[in-house]
Amino acid sequence: MVTMSPIEFDGKIFISVDVTLPKTHLIAIQAHNGYIMCGALDVNLLNTRLQSRHIIAGRAVGVRTVEELLNAPLESITDAAASLGITIGMTGKEALSIMYDKTSS
């Protein structure tokens, strides 16, 4: 099952995507120029093989709900996310706010 829902905080709107698969649960929240995701996100792949795409993304591990993803510290981020000022340890909500406020390079 796939569920998409708008999320609003600080007057900003984002889209959450929740995918239930056999033995797996994927959660992501999208800003207009990037996203945060559960531990299934392969940040190394985005930084190496897909580097030319400049994907702005962050990964939080151990999350099972959208609310947990918003409040969890990011465990890893892409180089493109770092270029916007997003840092490891920042909450998902903080990272999304930066993505919302800044355009990709």
C-alpha positions as CSV (number, residue, x, y, z in Angstrom):
1,M,0.0,0.0,0.0
2,V,1.2,3.5,-0.8
3,T,-0.1,6.6,1.1
4,M,0.7,10.2,0.2
5,S,-0.2,13.0,2.5
6,P,0.6,16.7,2.8
7,I,2.4,17.8,6.0
8,E,2.5,21.3,7.2
9,F,4.7,23.0,9.8
10,D,6.0,26.5,10.1
11,G,3.6,27.6,7.3
12,K,5.4,25.2,4.9
13,I,3.9,22.3,3.0
14,F,5.7,19.0,2.3
15,I,4.5,15.7,0.9
16,S,5.0,12.4,2.8
17,V,5.1,9.1,1.1
18,D,4.6,5.9,3.1
19,V,5.1,2.6,1.3
20,T,4.2,-0.7,2.9
21,L,6.0,-3.7,1.3
22,P,6.4,-7.3,2.5
23,K,8.8,-7.1,5.5
24,T,9.7,-3.5,4.6
25,H,8.3,-0.1,5.3
26,L,9.6,2.9,3.4
27,I,9.0,6.5,4.5
28,A,10.0,9.7,2.8
29,I,9.1,13.4,3.0
30,Q,9.6,15.6,0.0
31,A,10.4,19.3,-0.2
32,H,10.4,21.0,-3.6
33,N,14.1,20.4,-4.2
34,G,15.0,17.4,-2.0
35,Y,13.8,14.8,0.6
36,I,14.5,12.9,3.7
37,M,14.0,9.2,4.0
38,C,14.2,6.2,6.3
39,G,17.3,3.9,6.5
40,A,16.6,2.4,3.1
41,L,18.1,5.4,1.4
42,D,21.6,4.7,-0.1
43,V,23.3,8.0,0.4
44,N,26.6,6.6,-0.8
45,L,25.0,5.7,-4.1
46,L,23.6,9.3,-4.5
47,N,27.1,10.8,-3.7
48,T,29.0,8.5,-6.1
49,R,27.2,7.0,-9.0
50,L,24.5,9.6,-9.1
51,Q,26.7,12.6,-8.1
52,S,26.0,14.5,-11.3
53,R,22.4,14.8,-10.3
54,H,23.2,16.8,-7.2
55,I,20.4,15.1,-5.2
56,I,19.6,16.9,-2.0
57,A,18.7,14.1,0.6
58,G,19.1,13.0,4.1
59,R,18.7,9.6,5.8
60,A,17.4,8.8,9.3
61,V,17.6,5.3,10.7
62,G,15.3,3.4,13.0
63,V,12.2,5.4,12.1
64,R,8.8,3.7,11.5
65,T,6.4,6.7,11.2
66,V,6.4,10.1,9.4
67,E,6.4,11.8,12.8
68,E,9.5,9.9,13.8
69,L,11.2,10.8,10.5
70,L,10.5,14.5,11.2
71,N,12.0,14.3,14.7
72,A,14.9,11.9,14.1
73,P,18.5,13.1,13.7
74,L,19.9,12.6,10.2
75,E,22.5,9.8,10.2
76,S,23.8,10.7,6.7
77,I,23.3,13.3,4.0
78,T,24.3,13.9,0.4
79,D,27.0,16.3,-0.6
80,A,24.3,18.4,-2.2
81,A,22.4,18.6,1.1
82,A,25.6,19.6,2.9
83,S,26.1,22.4,0.3
84,L,22.8,23.9,1.5
85,G,23.9,23.9,5.2
86,I,22.2,20.7,6.2
87,T,24.3,18.7,8.7
88,I,24.4,15.2,10.1
89,G,22.6,15.2,13.5
90,M,20.1,17.8,12.4
91,T,16.4,16.7,12.7
92,G,14.4,15.8,9.6
93,K,12.2,18.8,10.3
94,E,15.2,21.2,10.4
95,A,16.6,19.7,7.2
96,L,13.3,20.1,5.4
97,S,13.0,23.7,6.4
98,I,16.4,24.4,4.9
99,M,15.4,22.6,1.7
100,Y,12.2,24.6,1.5
101,D,14.0,27.9,2.0
102,K,16.9,27.4,-0.3
103,T,17.0,26.4,-4.0
104,S,19.3,23.7,-5.3
105,S,22.5,24.6,-6.9
